Amino acid sequence: MSKLTEDSNALLCTFENSKIGVTFLSFLLLEYHVSTKDVEKYSESIMNFYGFTITQLNSSYSELSFNGYIDSRKDSIRLTKKTDKMFQTTKKPVDPNEIKRIKEAFDKYWAFVPKKINKLKAKRIWDRLKPSENLADNIVDSIEKQVKYKIKMDSLGKFHPELQQPDRWLTNQRWEDVVPEMKSVIKKQKPQRDER
């Protein structure tokens, strides 16, 4: 994956997770000012490099100012504490072993998923979740139990709802669902005699 693609993906994830309440165009403009420390409004680089029009810039600056991310002046802006807090990052060096462990844990999870759809979405959610080794094991155990329970219910002819799609299953933290014990499901009841 190229550096540009990685940076774009990181920017999109930041936007999706930020709950910033502004349009993506305004977010890009804000990110430009944060990353370049450029406080000049309507700078040539914004209009030439990013291709913003004056109308788009006016709209974005108004939106950012209204939402409290910048203090807008005639020809310049000042970033607010709200913006500083949102873009405050303390990046730790990424451990290659940790990345490998998370990928392998996802592969274990994916092996148990009955409907193998939306893998990319599920992978993104998994990566955002960054489960610890203990949580990853818990998730894998839970999906395994839920799948086995569903198969058992189907074989007994009893209704049990389908498992959610993998991405939704992770988003809704369905690994926390309690699966009934198989023994209580399998118990055979003695037929009742009619004593008439």
C-alpha positions in Angstrom: 0.0 0.0 0.0 1.4 3.4 -0.9 2.1 6.1 1.7 -0.6 8.3 0.1 -3.2 5.5 0.4 -2.3 4.9 4.0 -2.5 8.6 4.8 -5.8 8.9 3.0 -7.2 5.9 4.9 -6.0 7.3 8.2 -7.6 10.7 7.4 -11.0 9.0 6.4 -10.9 6.9 9.6 -10.2 10.0 11.7 -13.1 11.8 10.0 -15.5 8.8 10.5 -14.5 8.4 14.2 -14.4 12.1 15.0 -18.2 12.9 15.1 -17.0 16.3 14.2 -20.4 17.5 12.8 -19.1 19.2 9.6 -18.8 18.2 6.0 -15.8 16.3 4.8 -14.8 19.3 2.7 -14.7 21.4 5.9 -12.8 18.6 7.7 -10.2 18.6 4.9 -9.7 22.3 5.2 -9.4 22.1 8.9 -6.9 19.2 8.6 -4.9 21.3 6.1 -4.6 24.2 8.6 -3.7 21.9 11.5 -1.0 20.0 9.6 0.6 23.0 7.8 0.2 25.5 10.7 -0.9 27.9 7.9 -3.4 30.5 9.3 -3.9 32.4 6.1 -7.4 32.2 4.7 -7.8 31.7 0.9 -4.1 30.8 0.5 -3.0 29.9 -3.1 -2.0 26.4 -2.0 -5.5 25.6 -0.8 -7.1 26.8 -4.0 -4.5 25.4 -6.4 -3.4 22.2 -4.8 -6.8 21.1 -3.3 -8.9 22.8 -5.9 -11.2 24.6 -3.5 -13.3 27.5 -5.0 -13.9 30.7 -3.1 -17.5 29.7 -2.5 -16.5 26.3 -1.1 -13.9 28.0 1.2 -16.4 30.6 2.4 -18.9 27.9 3.2 -16.3 25.7 4.9 -14.9 28.5 7.0 -18.4 29.5 8.1 -19.2 26.0 9.1 -16.0 25.5 11.0 -16.4 28.8 12.8 -20.1 28.1 13.6 -19.1 24.7 15.1 -16.3 26.3 17.2 -13.3 24.8 15.4 -11.8 28.1 14.3 -12.0 31.8 15.1 -12.4 33.4 11.7 -11.0 36.8 11.0 -10.9 38.7 7.7 -7.9 37.1 6.1 -6.8 34.6 8.8 -8.0 32.0 11.2 -7.1 30.9 14.7 -7.5 27.3 15.7 -9.5 26.8 18.9 -8.8 24.5 21.8 -11.6 22.2 20.5 -9.5 21.7 17.3 -6.3 21.2 19.2 -7.9 18.6 21.3 -9.4 16.7 18.4 -6.2 16.5 16.4 -4.0 15.9 19.5 -2.2 12.7 18.8 0.4 10.8 20.7 1.5 8.2 18.2 3.3 5.2 19.6 5.6 3.3 17.3 3.7 0.4 15.7 4.9 -3.0 16.8 5.0 -5.3 13.9 4.4 -8.3 16.2 1.2 -6.6 17.4 0.0 -6.0 13.9 0.7 -9.7 13.1 -1.1 -10.9 16.2 -4.2 -8.8 15.4 -4.3 -10.0 11.8 -4.0 -13.7 12.9 -6.7 -13.2 15.5 -9.0 -11.8 12.9 -8.2 -14.8 10.6 -9.3 -17.1 13.5 -12.5 -15.1 13.9 -13.2 -15.1 10.2 -12.8 -18.9 10.0 -15.9 -19.3 12.2 -18.0 -16.7 10.5 -20.9 -18.6 8.8 -21.8 -15.9 6.2 -18.5 -14.7 4.8 -19.6 -11.3 3.6 -18.4 -7.7 4.2 -14.9 -8.9 5.1 -13.3 -5.5 4.5 -15.7 -3.8 6.8 -15.3 -6.4 9.4 -11.5 -6.1 9.1 -11.7 -2.3 9.6 -13.8 -2.7 12.6 -11.5 -5.4 14.0 -8.5 -3.1 13.4 -10.2 -0.2 15.2 -11.2 -2.5 18.1 -7.5 -3.7 18.4 -8.6 -6.5 20.7 -6.1 -7.7 23.3 -5.1 -11.3 23.2 -7.6 -12.1 25.9 -10.5 -10.3 24.2 -9.6 -11.8 20.8 -9.8 -15.3 22.3 -13.1 -14.4 24.0 -14.5 -13.2 20.6 -13.4 -16.4 18.8 -14.8 -18.6 21.5 -18.1 -16.8 21.4 -18.6 -16.9 17.7 -17.7 -20.6 17.7 -20.3 -21.3 20.5 -22.9 -19.2 18.7 -22.4 -21.0 15.4 -22.5 -24.5 17.1 -25.7 -23.5 18.9 -27.3 -22.3 15.7 -26.4 -25.6 14.0 -27.8 -27.6 16.9 -31.1 -25.6 16.9 -31.4 -26.1 13.2 -30.8 -29.9 13.5 -33.5 -30.1 16.2 -35.9 -28.2 14.0 -36.1 -25.3 16.5 -36.1 -21.7 15.4 -33.1 -19.6 16.2 -32.3 -16.3 14.4 -29.4 -16.0 12.0 -26.2 -14.5 13.2 -25.6 -10.9 12.2 -23.3 -10.1 9.3 -19.7 -10.1 10.6 -19.2 -6.3 10.6 -22.5 -5.8 12.5 -21.7 -8.7 14.8 -18.5 -6.9 15.8 -20.0 -3.4 16.0 -22.8 -4.6 18.2 -20.3 -6.5 20.4 -22.3 -9.7 20.0 -19.5 -11.8 21.6 -21.1 -10.6 24.9 -24.3 -12.5 24.1 -25.0 -15.4 26.4 -25.4 -18.7 24.7 -27.7 -21.2 26.5 -25.9 -24.4 27.7 -26.2 -27.2 25.1 -27.3 -29.7 27.8 -30.4 -27.6 28.7 -31.3 -27.5 25.0 -30.7 -31.2 24.3 -32.6 -32.5 27.4 -35.3 -34.8 26.3 -38.5 -34.6 28.2 -40.4 -37.7 29.1 -43.6 -38.1 27.3 -46.6 -37.3 29.5 -49.1 -40.2 29.9 -52.7 -39.4 29.6 -54.2 -40.8 32.7 -57.8 -40.8 31.7 
